[in-house]
């Protein structure tokens, strides 16, 4: 079994994994921005 053709199952799996990672990164960036905003407001 040395066929390097990407099957639809693996393509869907990789796209789902990439989408999940991107969503987690966006959520983490938003959370970090909110924390920075709160820190800036509390310092004033």
C-alpha positions as CSV (number, residue, x, y, z in Angstrom):
1,X,0.0,0.0,0.0
2,X,2.3,2.8,-1.2
3,X,-0.3,5.0,-2.8
4,X,0.3,8.7,-2.0
5,X,-3.2,9.8,-3.1
6,X,-4.9,11.7,-0.3
7,X,-8.2,10.0,0.5
8,X,-11.3,12.1,1.3
9,X,-11.3,10.8,4.9
10,X,-7.8,12.0,5.6
11,X,-8.5,15.3,3.9
12,X,-11.5,15.9,6.1
13,X,-9.6,14.8,9.2
14,X,-6.7,17.2,8.4
15,X,-9.1,20.1,7.6
16,X,-11.0,19.5,10.9
17,X,-7.7,19.4,12.8
18,X,-6.5,22.6,11.2
19,X,-9.9,24.3,11.8
20,X,-9.7,23.3,15.5
21,X,-6.2,24.5,15.9
22,X,-7.1,27.9,14.2
23,X,-10.1,28.3,16.4
24,X,-8.1,27.6,19.6
25,X,-5.4,30.1,18.5
26,X,-8.1,32.7,17.8
27,X,-9.7,32.1,21.2
28,X,-6.3,32.2,23.0
29,X,-5.4,35.5,21.2
30,X,-8.8,37.0,22.2
31,X,-8.3,35.9,25.8
32,X,-4.8,37.3,25.9
33,X,-6.0,40.6,24.4
34,X,-8.8,40.8,27.0
35,X,-6.3,40.1,29.8
36,X,-3.9,42.8,28.5
37,X,-6.8,45.3,28.2
38,X,-7.9,44.6,31.8
39,X,-4.3,45.0,33.0
40,X,-4.0,48.4,31.2
41,X,-7.3,49.6,32.7
42,X,-6.3,48.5,36.2
43,X,-3.0,50.3,36.0
44,X,-4.6,53.6,35.2
